[in-house]
């Protein structure tokens, strides 16, 4: 399956969530996955987020488990691509963090 392939509307369904919703997802056991490159991740990431760069997602998705997942990047674009890919690949509860780490920080939320 090609992660960058465009799919018809309705396939690859995932949720788009705001920073205020991340804690609710965490309480439900969601993993936070940052799909930026390692050097971007090191400059600051959501607390507890794992780093799986978008380009590595197809071969590393087995590391993610099947529980809820929130994907994040700098702005929400790369993580949206990753969320579509995971949803099409059979992951049931996948969300994209709107605004990414930039939006997260602008709302006064901490980065590690």
C-alpha positions as YAML, in Angstrom:
chain: A
units: angstrom
residues:
- id: 1
  name: UNK
  ca: [0.00, 0.00, 0.00]
- id: 2
  name: UNK
  ca: [1.39, 3.40, -1.00]
- id: 3
  name: UNK
  ca: [1.21, 5.93, 1.82]
- id: 4
  name: UNK
  ca: [1.09, 8.84, -0.64]
- id: 5
  name: UNK
  ca: [-1.64, 7.37, -2.86]
- id: 6
  name: UNK
  ca: [-4.79, 9.47, -3.06]
- id: 7
  name: UNK
  ca: [-7.89, 7.58, -2.02]
- id: 8
  name: UNK
  ca: [-11.58, 8.17, -2.75]
- id: 9
  name: UNK
  ca: [-13.53, 10.20, -0.22]
- id: 10
  name: UNK
  ca: [-14.69, 8.01, 2.65]
- id: 11
  name: UNK
  ca: [-11.68, 5.70, 2.72]
- id: 12
  name: UNK
  ca: [-8.96, 6.11, 5.30]
- id: 13
  name: UNK
  ca: [-11.33, 7.75, 7.79]
- id: 14
  name: UNK
  ca: [-9.69, 9.27, 10.83]
- id: 15
  name: UNK
  ca: [-10.52, 12.05, 13.26]
- id: 16
  name: UNK
  ca: [-9.13, 15.57, 13.31]
- id: 17
  name: UNK
  ca: [-8.69, 16.76, 16.90]
- id: 18
  name: UNK
  ca: [-7.70, 19.98, 18.65]
- id: 19
  name: UNK
  ca: [-4.98, 20.17, 21.33]
- id: 20
  name: UNK
  ca: [-7.65, 20.34, 24.03]
- id: 21
  name: UNK
  ca: [-8.80, 16.83, 23.06]
- id: 22
  name: UNK
  ca: [-5.42, 15.08, 23.35]
- id: 23
  name: UNK
  ca: [-5.73, 14.42, 27.09]
- id: 24
  name: UNK
  ca: [-9.10, 12.72, 26.57]
- id: 25
  name: UNK
  ca: [-7.45, 10.43, 24.00]
- id: 26
  name: UNK
  ca: [-4.57, 9.74, 26.41]
- id: 27
  name: UNK
  ca: [-7.02, 8.72, 29.15]
- id: 28
  name: UNK
  ca: [-8.44, 6.19, 26.68]
- id: 29
  name: UNK
  ca: [-4.95, 4.73, 26.27]
- id: 30
  name: UNK
  ca: [-3.91, 6.49, 23.07]
- id: 31
  name: UNK
  ca: [-0.31, 6.51, 21.94]
- id: 32
  name: UNK
  ca: [1.04, 9.85, 20.73]
- id: 33
  name: UNK
  ca: [3.22, 9.41, 17.64]
- id: 34
  name: UNK
  ca: [5.27, 12.28, 16.20]
- id: 35
  name: UNK
  ca: [5.86, 11.70, 12.48]
- id: 36
  name: UNK
  ca: [8.48, 14.43, 12.03]
- id: 37
  name: UNK
  ca: [12.12, 13.71, 11.31]
- id: 38
  name: UNK
  ca: [14.31, 12.91, 14.32]
- id: 39
  name: UNK
  ca: [16.03, 16.29, 14.35]
- id: 40
  name: UNK
  ca: [12.63, 18.05, 14.43]
- id: 41
  name: UNK
  ca: [11.42, 15.78, 17.22]
- id: 42
  name: UNK
  ca: [14.54, 16.55, 19.27]
- id: 43
  name: UNK
  ca: [13.79, 20.29, 19.07]
- id: 44
  name: UNK
  ca: [10.56, 19.75, 21.01]
- id: 45
  name: UNK
  ca: [7.70, 17.25, 21.06]
- id: 46
  name: UNK
  ca: [4.52, 16.52, 22.98]
- id: 47
  name: UNK
  ca: [5.23, 14.93, 26.36]
- id: 48
  name: UNK
  ca: [5.48, 11.17, 26.04]
- id: 49
  name: UNK
  ca: [5.33, 11.14, 22.23]
- id: 50
  name: UNK
  ca: [7.20, 8.43, 20.33]
- id: 51
  name: UNK
  ca: [9.04, 9.37, 17.13]
- id: 52
  name: UNK
  ca: [8.25, 7.42, 13.95]
- id: 53
  name: UNK
  ca: [9.10, 9.61, 10.93]
- id: 54
  name: UNK
  ca: [6.43, 9.61, 8.23]
- id: 55
  name: UNK
  ca: [8.74, 7.98, 5.68]
- id: 56
  name: UNK
  ca: [9.31, 5.05, 8.08]
- id: 57
  name: UNK
  ca: [5.66, 4.58, 9.02]
- id: 58
  name: UNK
  ca: [4.88, 1.77, 6.53]
- id: 59
  name: UNK
  ca: [7.67, -0.49, 7.80]
- id: 60
  name: UNK
  ca: [7.29, 0.49, 11.48]
- id: 61
  name: UNK
  ca: [3.52, 0.49, 11.90]
- id: 62
  name: UNK
  ca: [3.77, -2.93, 13.56]
- id: 63
  name: UNK
  ca: [5.45, -1.18, 16.52]
- id: 64
  name: UNK
  ca: [2.33, 0.90, 17.16]
- id: 65
  name: UNK
  ca: [-0.09, -1.70, 18.48]
- id: 66
  name: UNK
  ca: [-3.79, -1.51, 17.65]
- id: 67
  name: UNK
  ca: [-4.99, 0.90, 20.34]
- id: 68
  name: UNK
  ca: [-5.98, 4.52, 19.72]
- id: 69
  name: UNK
  ca: [-3.25, 6.64, 18.12]
- id: 70
  name: UNK
  ca: [-2.84, 10.41, 17.84]
- id: 71
  name: UNK
  ca: [-0.42, 11.50, 15.13]
- id: 72
  name: UNK
  ca: [1.36, 14.85, 15.29]
- id: 73
  name: UNK
  ca: [3.84, 16.82, 13.18]
- id: 74
  name: UNK
  ca: [4.77, 20.50, 13.06]
- id: 75
  name: UNK
  ca: [1.56, 21.78, 11.43]
- id: 76
  name: UNK
  ca: [-0.79, 18.82, 10.94]
- id: 77
  name: UNK
  ca: [-0.06, 18.11, 7.27]
- id: 78
  name: UNK
  ca: [2.34, 15.17, 7.51]
- id: 79
  name: UNK
  ca: [0.44, 13.70, 10.43]
- id: 80
  name: UNK
  ca: [-2.76, 13.89, 8.37]
- id: 81
  name: UNK
  ca: [-1.08, 11.82, 5.64]
- id: 82
  name: UNK
  ca: [0.04, 9.32, 8.25]
- id: 83
  name: UNK
  ca: [-3.41, 9.17, 9.83]
- id: 84
  name: UNK
  ca: [-5.02, 8.40, 6.46]
- id: 85
  name: UNK
  ca: [-2.42, 5.71, 5.83]
- id: 86
  name: UNK
  ca: [-2.92, 4.02, 9.21]
- id: 87
  name: UNK
  ca: [-6.71, 4.14, 8.86]
- id: 88
  name: UNK
  ca: [-6.53, 2.53, 5.41]
- id: 89
  name: UNK
  ca: [-4.17, -0.07, 6.87]
- id: 90
  name: UNK
  ca: [-6.73, -1.24, 9.41]
- id: 91
  name: UNK
  ca: [-6.01, 0.88, 12.48]
- id: 92
  name: UNK
  ca: [-9.38, 1.59, 14.07]
- id: 93
  name: UNK
  ca: [-8.97, 4.74, 16.14]
- id: 94
  name: UNK
  ca: [-6.61, 7.23, 14.57]
- id: 95
  name: UNK
  ca: [-6.55, 11.00, 15.04]
- id: 96
  name: UNK
  ca: [-4.56, 13.85, 13.55]
- id: 97
  name: UNK
  ca: [-3.64, 16.74, 15.85]
- id: 98
  name: UNK
  ca: [-4.75, 19.91, 14.07]
- id: 99
  name: UNK
  ca: [-2.10, 22.63, 14.16]
- id: 100
  name: UNK
  ca: [0.61, 20.17, 15.17]
- id: 101
  name: UNK
  ca: [3.30, 21.12, 17.66]
- id: 102
  name: UNK
  ca: [3.07, 24.76, 16.55]
- id: 103
  name: UNK
  ca: [-0.61, 24.95, 17.48]
- id: 104
  name: UNK
  ca: [0.04, 22.98, 20.66]
- id: 105
  name: UNK
  ca: [2.73, 25.43, 21.83]
- id: 106
  name: UNK
  ca: [0.66, 28.49, 20.81]
- id: 107
  name: UNK
  ca: [-2.01, 27.30, 23.23]
- id: 108
  name: UNK
  ca: [0.58, 27.35, 26.02]
- id: 109
  name: UNK
  ca: [0.96, 23.59, 26.22]
- id: 110
  name: UNK
  ca: [4.36, 22.11, 27.13]
- id: 111
  name: UNK
  ca: [6.89, 20.51, 24.80]
- id: 112
  name: UNK
  ca: [9.67, 18.19, 25.95]
...
